C-alpha cells in the first residue's frame, strides 16, 4: 500500500470535497484479506479501493471456473463489423452480408435469414 498523502500539519490529506466518515463492516478474514490484496495491487487503501470500485474507476476481475476462450479471431470479426458501420445506410444488402460474414467467423449459423 502506498504512503498516504498528509497535509502540512501531518494529518491525512483530503481526497475529495466530500466528507469521509469512519464506517465499519463485518466480513470474513478471507474477504478482508482479498480486499487488502486487491487494494494493494491498485496502490490504494481498502477504503479507497471500495470507493473506486463503486465509482467504476477500478474493476474487480476475478474469474472463478469460467471458460472464456473463443475459437475465432475477435479482431477479425471486429474489423468486419467496423467495415459494416462505414457503409451507407441504404446499403442494406452489403451491411447484411458483412454481418453474416462476421457471424460465420463466430461459427453462428443462420438458417432462416436470407
Biotite code that builds the C-alpha atoms (Angstrom):
import biotite.structure as struc

atoms = struc.array([
    struc.Atom([0.000, 0.000, 0.000], chain_id="A", res_id=1, res_name="UNK", atom_name="CA", element="C"),
    struc.Atom([1.313, 3.436, -0.818], chain_id="A", res_id=2, res_name="UNK", atom_name="CA", element="C"),
    struc.Atom([2.073, 6.069, 1.778], chain_id="A", res_id=3, res_name="UNK", atom_name="CA", element="C"),
    struc.Atom([-0.924, 8.286, 2.216], chain_id="A", res_id=4, res_name="UNK", atom_name="CA", element="C"),
    struc.Atom([-0.578, 11.980, 1.499], chain_id="A", res_id=5, res_name="UNK", atom_name="CA", element="C"),
    struc.Atom([-0.506, 14.250, 4.521], chain_id="A", res_id=6, res_name="UNK", atom_name="CA", element="C"),
    struc.Atom([-1.056, 17.970, 4.890], chain_id="A", res_id=7, res_name="UNK", atom_name="CA", element="C"),
    struc.Atom([1.370, 20.469, 6.472], chain_id="A", res_id=8, res_name="UNK", atom_name="CA", element="C"),
    struc.Atom([0.152, 19.556, 9.974], chain_id="A", res_id=9, res_name="UNK", atom_name="CA", element="C"),
    struc.Atom([0.748, 15.842, 9.427], chain_id="A", res_id=10, res_name="UNK", atom_name="CA", element="C"),
    struc.Atom([-2.932, 14.968, 9.066], chain_id="A", res_id=11, res_name="UNK", atom_name="CA", element="C"),
    struc.Atom([-4.145, 12.800, 6.226], chain_id="A", res_id=12, res_name="UNK", atom_name="CA", element="C"),
    struc.Atom([-4.883, 14.989, 3.207], chain_id="A", res_id=13, res_name="UNK", atom_name="CA", element="C"),
    struc.Atom([-8.471, 15.196, 1.974], chain_id="A", res_id=14, res_name="UNK", atom_name="CA", element="C"),
    struc.Atom([-9.116, 13.010, -1.056], chain_id="A", res_id=15, res_name="UNK", atom_name="CA", element="C"),
    struc.Atom([-12.228, 14.840, -2.170], chain_id="A", res_id=16, res_name="UNK", atom_name="CA", element="C"),
    struc.Atom([-14.552, 17.640, -1.161], chain_id="A", res_id=17, res_name="UNK", atom_name="CA", element="C"),
    struc.Atom([-16.992, 15.107, 0.260], chain_id="A", res_id=18, res_name="UNK", atom_name="CA", element="C"),
    struc.Atom([-16.679, 14.400, 3.959], chain_id="A", res_id=19, res_name="UNK", atom_name="CA", element="C"),
    struc.Atom([-15.496, 10.914, 4.865], chain_id="A", res_id=20, res_name="UNK", atom_name="CA", element="C"),
    struc.Atom([-16.914, 9.264, 7.959], chain_id="A", res_id=21, res_name="UNK", atom_name="CA", element="C"),
    struc.Atom([-15.482, 6.206, 9.692], chain_id="A", res_id=22, res_name="UNK", atom_name="CA", element="C"),
    struc.Atom([-17.661, 3.173, 8.939], chain_id="A", res_id=23, res_name="UNK", atom_name="CA", element="C"),
    struc.Atom([-17.423, -0.461, 9.868], chain_id="A", res_id=24, res_name="UNK", atom_name="CA", element="C"),
    struc.Atom([-18.331, -3.637, 8.029], chain_id="A", res_id=25, res_name="UNK", atom_name="CA", element="C"),
    struc.Atom([-18.456, -7.301, 9.001], chain_id="A", res_id=26, res_name="UNK", atom_name="CA", element="C"),
    struc.Atom([-16.636, -9.580, 6.611], chain_id="A", res_id=27, res_name="UNK", atom_name="CA", element="C"),
    struc.Atom([-14.756, -12.844, 6.866], chain_id="A", res_id=28, res_name="UNK", atom_name="CA", element="C"),
    struc.Atom([-10.977, -12.838, 7.179], chain_id="A", res_id=29, res_name="UNK", atom_name="CA", element="C"),
    struc.Atom([-10.829, -14.286, 3.672], chain_id="A", res_id=30, res_name="UNK", atom_name="CA", element="C"),
    struc.Atom([-12.798, -11.359, 2.212], chain_id="A", res_id=31, res_name="UNK", atom_name="CA", element="C"),
    struc.Atom([-10.850, -8.793, 4.259], chain_id="A", res_id=32, res_name="UNK", atom_name="CA", element="C"),
    struc.Atom([-7.523, -10.217, 3.067], chain_id="A", res_id=33, res_name="UNK", atom_name="CA", element="C"),
    struc.Atom([-8.688, -10.427, -0.548], chain_id="A", res_id=34, res_name="UNK", atom_name="CA", element="C"),
    struc.Atom([-9.871, -6.817, -0.385], chain_id="A", res_id=35, res_name="UNK", atom_name="CA", element="C"),
    struc.Atom([-6.470, -5.844, 1.007], chain_id="A", res_id=36, res_name="UNK", atom_name="CA", element="C"),
    struc.Atom([-4.690, -7.704, -1.798], chain_id="A", res_id=37, res_name="UNK", atom_name="CA", element="C"),
    struc.Atom([-6.812, -6.013, -4.467], chain_id="A", res_id=38, res_name="UNK", atom_name="CA", element="C"),
    struc.Atom([-6.300, -2.603, -2.878], chain_id="A", res_id=39, res_name="UNK", atom_name="CA", element="C"),
    struc.Atom([-2.555, -3.158, -2.727], chain_id="A", res_id=40, res_name="UNK", atom_name="CA", element="C"),
    struc.Atom([-2.465, -4.245, -6.389], chain_id="A", res_id=41, res_name="UNK", atom_name="CA", element="C"),
    struc.Atom([-4.002, -0.847, -7.195], chain_id="A", res_id=42, res_name="UNK", atom_name="CA", element="C"),
    struc.Atom([-1.730, 1.039, -4.752], chain_id="A", res_id=43, res_name="UNK", atom_name="CA", element="C"),
    struc.Atom([-4.711, 2.083, -2.606], chain_id="A", res_id=44, res_name="UNK", atom_name="CA", element="C"),
    struc.Atom([-6.163, 1.643, 0.829], chain_id="A", res_id=45, res_name="UNK", atom_name="CA", element="C"),
    struc.Atom([-9.118, -0.700, 1.252], chain_id="A", res_id=46, res_name="UNK", atom_name="CA", element="C"),
    struc.Atom([-11.423, 2.300, 1.684], chain_id="A", res_id=47, res_name="UNK", atom_name="CA", element="C"),
    struc.Atom([-10.100, 3.999, -1.463], chain_id="A", res_id=48, res_name="UNK", atom_name="CA", element="C"),
    struc.Atom([-10.409, 0.741, -3.404], chain_id="A", res_id=49, res_name="UNK", atom_name="CA", element="C"),
    struc.Atom([-14.034, 0.238, -2.315], chain_id="A", res_id=50, res_name="UNK", atom_name="CA", element="C"),
    struc.Atom([-14.866, 3.806, -3.296], chain_id="A", res_id=51, res_name="UNK", atom_name="CA", element="C"),
    struc.Atom([-13.116, 3.436, -6.671], chain_id="A", res_id=52, res_name="UNK", atom_name="CA", element="C"),
    struc.Atom([-14.902, 0.124, -7.243], chain_id="A", res_id=53, res_name="UNK", atom_name="CA", element="C"),
    struc.Atom([-18.299, 1.684, -6.602], chain_id="A", res_id=54, res_name="UNK", atom_name="CA", element="C"),
    struc.Atom([-17.421, 4.651, -8.826], chain_id="A", res_id=55, res_name="UNK", atom_name="CA", element="C"),
    struc.Atom([-16.284, 2.210, -11.535], chain_id="A", res_id=56, res_name="UNK", atom_name="CA", element="C"),
    struc.Atom([-12.745, 3.630, -11.502], chain_id="A", res_id=57, res_name="UNK", atom_name="CA", element="C"),
    struc.Atom([-11.304, 0.148, -10.958], chain_id="A", res_id=58, res_name="UNK", atom_name="CA", element="C"),
    struc.Atom([-12.552, -3.270, -11.962], chain_id="A", res_id=59, res_name="UNK", atom_name="CA", element="C"),
    struc.Atom([-12.623, -6.384, -9.828], chain_id="A", res_id=60, res_name="UNK", atom_name="CA", element="C"),
    struc.Atom([-11.880, -9.108, -12.328], chain_id="A", res_id=61, res_name="UNK", atom_name="CA", element="C"),
    struc.Atom([-11.946, -12.453, -10.539], chain_id="A", res_id=62, res_name="UNK", atom_name="CA", element="C"),
    struc.Atom([-12.777, -15.329, -12.835], chain_id="A", res_id=63, res_name="UNK", atom_name="CA", element="C"),
    struc.Atom([-13.780, -18.458, -10.969], chain_id="A", res_id=64, res_name="UNK", atom_name="CA", element="C"),
    struc.Atom([-14.359, -21.581, -13.009], chain_id="A", res_id=65, res_name="UNK", atom_name="CA", element="C"),
    struc.Atom([-15.254, -19.557, -16.072], chain_id="A", res_id=66, res_name="UNK", atom_name="CA", element="C"),
    struc.Atom([-14.096, -20.587, -19.518], chain_id="A", res_id=67, res_name="UNK", atom_name="CA", element="C"),
    struc.Atom([-13.854, -17.537, -21.715], chain_id="A", res_id=68, res_name="UNK", atom_name="CA", element="C"),
    struc.Atom([-11.914, -18.887, -24.677], chain_id="A", res_id=69, res_name="UNK", atom_name="CA", element="C"),
    struc.Atom([-13.272, -18.267, -28.143], chain_id="A", res_id=70, res_name="UNK", atom_name="CA", element="C"),
    struc.Atom([-12.423, -20.239, -31.225], chain_id="A", res_id=71, res_name="UNK", atom_name="CA", element="C"),
    struc.Atom([-12.461, -17.318, -33.664], chain_id="A", res_id=72, res_name="UNK", atom_name="CA", element="C"),
    struc.Atom([-10.390, -14.221, -34.263], chain_id="A", res_id=73, res_name="UNK", atom_name="CA", element="C"),
    struc.Atom([-12.143, -11.467, -32.317], chain_id="A", res_id=74, res_name="UNK", atom_name="CA", element="C"),
    struc.Atom([-10.107, -8.755, -34.050], chain_id="A", res_id=75, res_name="UNK", atom_name="CA", element="C"),
    struc.Atom([-11.114, -10.046, -37.481], chain_id="A", res_id=76, res_name="UNK", atom_name="CA", element="C"),
    struc.Atom([-14.793, -10.076, -36.506], chain_id="A", res_id=77, res_name="UNK", atom_name="CA", element="C"),
    struc.Atom([-14.449, -6.553, -35.103], chain_id="A", res_id=78, res_name="UNK", atom_name="CA", element="C"),
    struc.Atom([-12.874, -5.332, -38.351], chain_id="A", res_id=79, res_name="UNK", atom_name="CA", element="C"),
    struc.Atom([-15.690, -6.786, -40.435], chain_id="A", res_id=80, res_name="UNK", atom_name="CA", element="C"),
    struc.Atom([-18.313, -5.158, -38.231], chain_id="A", res_id=81, res_name="UNK", atom_name="CA", element="C"),
    struc.Atom([-16.455, -1.834, -38.330], chain_id="A", res_id=82, res_name="UNK", atom_name="CA", element="C"),
    struc.Atom([-16.490, -2.054, -42.140], chain_id="A", res_id=83, res_name="UNK", atom_name="CA", element="C"),
    struc.Atom([-20.246, -2.632, -41.998], chain_id="A", res_id=84, res_name="UNK", atom_name="CA", element="C"),
    struc.Atom([-20.615, 0.565, -39.979], chain_id="A", res_id=85, res_name="UNK", atom_name="CA", element="C"),
    struc.Atom([-18.876, 2.583, -42.704], chain_id="A", res_id=86, res_name="UNK", atom_name="CA", element="C"),
    struc.Atom([-21.393, 1.526, -45.360], chain_id="A", res_id=87, res_name="UNK", atom_name="CA", element="C"),
    struc.Atom([-24.162, 3.926, -46.289], chain_id="A", res_id=88, res_name="UNK", atom_name="CA", element="C"),
    struc.Atom([-27.464, 3.351, -44.539], chain_id="A", res_id=89, res_name="UNK", atom_name="CA", element="C"),
    struc.Atom([-29.203, 2.467, -47.803], chain_id="A", res_id=90, res_name="UNK", atom_name="CA", element="C"),
    struc.Atom([-26.682, -0.348, -48.488], chain_id="A", res_id=91, res_name="UNK", atom_name="CA", element="C"),
    struc.Atom([-28.756, -2.876, -46.578], chain_id="A", res_id=92, res_name="UNK", atom_name="CA", element="C"),
    struc.Atom([-27.639, -5.883, -48.611], chain_id="A", res_id=93, res_name="UNK", atom_name="CA", element="C"),
    struc.Atom([-23.950, -5.074, -48.143], chain_id="A", res_id=94, res_name="UNK", atom_name="CA", element="C"),
    struc.Atom([-24.401, -4.443, -44.428], chain_id="A", res_id=95, res_name="UNK", atom_name="CA", element="C"),
    struc.Atom([-26.281, -7.713, -44.041], chain_id="A", res_id=96, res_name="UNK", atom_name="CA", element="C"),
    struc.Atom([-23.510, -9.548, -45.926], chain_id="A", res_id=97, res_name="UNK", atom_name="CA", element="C"),
    struc.Atom([-20.860, -8.140, -43.564], chain_id="A", res_id=98, res_name="UNK", atom_name="CA", element="C"),
    struc.Atom([-22.875, -9.166, -40.528], chain_id="A", res_id=99, res_name="UNK", atom_name="CA", element="C"),
    struc.Atom([-23.305, -12.670, -41.965], chain_id="A", res_id=100, res_name="UNK", atom_name="CA", element="C"),
    struc.Atom([-19.559, -12.837, -42.608], chain_id="A", res_id=101, res_name="UNK", atom_name="CA", element="C"),
    struc.Atom([-18.833, -11.884, -39.001], chain_id="A", res_id=102, res_name="UNK", atom_name="CA", element="C"),
    struc.Atom([-21.361, -14.394, -37.659], chain_id="A", res_id=103, res_name="UNK", atom_name="CA", element="C"),
    struc.Atom([-19.876, -17.131, -39.844], chain_id="A", res_id=104, res_name="UNK", atom_name="CA", element="C"),
    struc.Atom([-16.443, -16.454, -38.348], chain_id="A", res_id=105, res_name="UNK", atom_name="CA", element="C"),
    struc.Atom([-18.018, -16.840, -34.915], chain_id="A", res_id=106, res_name="UNK", atom_name="CA", element="C"),
    struc.Atom([-19.466, -20.192, -36.021], chain_id="A", res_id=107, res_name="UNK", atom_name="CA", element="C"),
    struc.Atom([-23.038, -18.939, -35.707], chain_id="A", res_id=108, res_name="UNK", atom_name="CA", element="C"),
    struc.Atom([-25.285, -20.432, -38.369], chain_id="A", res_id=109, res_name="UNK", atom_name="CA", element="C"),
    struc.Atom([-28.187, -18.519, -39.844], chain_id="A", res_id=110, res_name="UNK", atom_name="CA", element="C"),
    struc.Atom([-30.681, -20.920, -41.296], chain_id="A", res_id=111, res_name="UNK", atom_name="CA", element="C"),
    struc.Atom([-33.722, -18.730, -41.731], chain_id="A", res_id=112, res_name="UNK", atom_name="CA", element="C"),
    struc.Atom([-32.136, -15.442, -42.831], chain_id="A", res_id=113, res_name="UNK", atom_name="CA", element="C"),
    struc.Atom([-31.518, -14.595, -46.481], chain_id="A", res_id=114, res_name="UNK", atom_name="CA", element="C"),
])
